[in-house]
Amino acid sequence: MAFLGRGGRAEVYAVREPLTRRFEAVKILIPQYAEDPAERTQFAHEYVVTRHLEHPNILVPTELGEAGGTMWLSFPVVAQHSASALVPKRGEAPDLDRVGTLLRESASALDYAHARQIVHLDVKPANLLVVANPDFLVFLSDFGSAEEIRDGAGHANRLASLPYAAPELLTARRGDYGPLGPATDQYALAASAMELLTGRPPFPKGTTWAVAGAHLKSPPPSARSRAPWLPPAVDSVLHKALAKAPGARYPSCGEFADVLVRVLSYCDIE
């Protein structure tokens, strides 16, 4: 068993299945949370909400179980790293072909989930898993914060990652910016696109309150001010997807990704 990583409440290991001898990824609820009923329900939620999803770019758990006093989820081992590895360092230009593929495949996965009344609510580069060889493939993972859309709106069960959080997610209980829905995931995908193109998410610095306040009140920054080689139209595309009001964004994640990738095709990186 090899350790792969740790999140806030779980650890992930690579294990070899005794019968098939194939490797699987196993996410284990950290023992300190194993006796908390709310944490157990939340951990199982990822399996419950995704068990009917079948899409080539979505990674869902294959089994939910309990052993040694704690709970576990198993997944196929499909990826080599997350999209965080594609974020360019200062002064570097991204691989636009791979960024374009990543955005389109992620958008396809999100639109599929949305059509089945599921919103992810934690889209970010770390949750976009990547296979680089032999073909470049992307898998949307970690539906632990996902929710079903009921009566046209979703309900946040846990705050997602702040650098990518849409205004309506930050004020979900008050409803200041409207209901949670597909546009909430589009905002997070656009924030991820900003990071993959420029090296930083829209509002990368400051305290928790400062970053949250920027999502709520500040206009989106210019991607071209960070990466002057980007085509002029990039800012208008990103700004639309990062609009404060969900209704002002693109009709779907796929439409946003298609427009952005088309604009990026005019980029000339030497």
N, C-alpha and C positions, 0 to 999 in steps of 0.2 A: 504494500500500500504506500503510495507516494503522495505527500502533501502538495496540493496545487494552489491553495490560497484561503484567505479568511475574509469574511464580511463582518457586518455588525453583530450578527447573531448566529452565524453558521460558518463551518469550515468545509472545504471541498478537498476530496482525495481522489486519486486515480487508483482503481482496484481492478484486479483481473477476475473475471467471472469463472468460477471453478469448472463448469461444464463446457462452456464454449471457448474458454481461454481468451476471450476478448476483453479489452479494457472498457470500463465504465467510469464515469465521474459520479461520485457519491457526495451529496451535500448533507452534512450532519448538523442538527441543531446543537449548539454549544450547551454542554450539561447544565450550566448555571441557569439556563432558560427552560430546561426540559420539564420542570414541574409546574411551570406557569401555564394555566389553561389558555390564557389569551395568546401567549407566544406559540403554544402548540397549534391552536386554531389558525393563527397567522401563517405558520410554517406550512401547514397542510393546504392552505389557501392556493398556493401556486399550482399544486396538482389539481385541485378541484376546478379552478377557473380555466385551466388550459387543456383538460383531458380530451376535449373534442376538437382541438385545433390540429389541422394537418396542412402544413404549408412548407415548401422546401427551404424557406429562409427563417423558420421558427424552430427554436430548440425548446422542447417541452419535456418534463419528467416522464419517464416510462413507468415508474413504480414509486409508491409511497409505503414506507414500512416503519417498524419500531424495533429496536434492539438495544440491549444494555441500558435501558432506562431512558433512552432518548429517541428522537425521530430522525428518519433519513429519507432522502429523495435520490433516485438514480437517474442518470442521463447518459445518452451515448456520448462518447468522446469524439468530437467533430472538429474542434478548432485548435489552432496553433498559438493564437494570441488574440487579444481584443483590439478594437480599433484605436484604443489609446496609443498603441505602438505606431500608428500612422500620423499622429499629431506632429506637425513639423516643429523642429527646434528653431530658436531665434535665428533669423537670417536665411533659413532654408525654405525651399518651395515644396509643396506637397506633390505627391504622385496623383495628378488629376484623373487619370484613367481609373485608378483604384478608388479614389474618393467618389467619382461618379457612379461606379458600380455599387459601392457601399451604400450610397444614398438611394439609388433606385431599388436595390434589393431590400433595404430596410423599409422603405416606403411601401413596397409591395406587401411585405409582411404585416405592417401596421394597417394598411387598408383592408387586408384580409381579416385581421382580428376585429377591426371596427365594423366590418360588414356582419360580423357574428356577435356584435354588441359587447365587445371587450376592449377596454382602453388600458394601455400598458402602464402609464403614469410614472415611468422611471427610465425613459429613453436617454441614453448617454453613451459616449464611446466605449466605456468599460463594459456595457451590456450588449455591445455589438461584437460578436465573436467572429474571428476571421480565419479562414483557411487560405493560405497563399499558394500552395502547390498541391497538385499540378495546375488546378484552376483556382481563380480567386473567387471565393464564396463567402457569404455573410450570413450569420445566424443571429436573429433577435432572441435574446435570452433574458432570464430573471424576471418572471412575471409575478414576483412576490408582492408587488404593490398594485397589481392589476385589479380592475373592478369591472363588473358588468354594468352596462348602461341600462338604467331603468327609467321609464317615463322621460326618455330623451336626455338623461343626465347620469353621470357617474358620481361616485361618492368616495373621496379619498380615505383609505384606511390607514395610511402612514405617509408622512411627508417624504416626497422623493428628493433626489439630489438637488441641492439649492442652485448650483451654477446653471442648471437647465430647466428650472421650474417656471412654468407659465404663471402669469399673474392670478388667473382663476384658481390655480392649485394652491397658491399661497393664501388666498382668502376664501377657500372652499366653504368654510362654515358660515361665512357672512354672505357669500354670493355676490361680492362687489363687482366682479368682472364677468359674471355669467356662469353657467354650469360647466362642469367638467365633461369632456367628450373628445372626439377625434382631433379637434383643433388643439387640444392640450398636448397631445403627443406630437403634433406638427411643430408646435413652438419648441419643444425639446429637441426634435430632429434638426430644426434650424439652428438652435444654439450649438448643437453638436457639429453641424456643418461649419459654423463660424470658427469653432476650435480646430477642426480638421483642415481648414483653409488658411488660418492665420496663426495658429499655435495657442490661441486663448479663447475661452468662451466669451459671450458678450460682456459680462460684468465680472471680471476675474479677481478683483482686489477688494479689500475692506473687511469689516466685521460681518457677521451673519446678518445683522440688521441693515447694514449698508448695502449688501448685495441684494437682499430681499427688497429693500426700498427702491433700488435701481430697476429691478424687474417690474415693480409696480408703477413707477413714476417717470423714470428716465427714458429718453428715446434710445433706440438701439444704436450702438456705435457704428462707425463706418468701417467695414472690412477693408476697403481700399486704403484707409489711413494707416492700417497695420501692414498691408501687403499691396503696395502700389501697382504691382504687375497684374492685379485682378482687373477684369473688364469693368467699365463704369456701371453697367447694368446690374452687377452683382449686389450692390447695396440696396437697390430698390426691391430686388427679389427677396433678399434676406429680411429686409425691414417689413415687408408685407407678411411674411411667415412669422415674424416676431412682433406683430401688432398686439397692443394691449388687449383689445377686444377680440374674443375668439371669432366672431362673425366677420371680422375684417381680414382674416387670413385666407389662404387658398381653400378651395372646396374639398381638397383631399391631400394627403401626404404625397401621393403619386404625382399629382399635378404640380405641387411645389418642387419635388425632386426633378421632374422632367424639365421645368422651366429653368431651374438653376443649372442643371447639367448642360442644357442647350446654351445658356449664357457662357458657361465655363469653356465651351468648345471654341470660343473666340479668344481665349487666353493664349498668349505666346510667351512661354517661359523658356528662356535661353539656358 
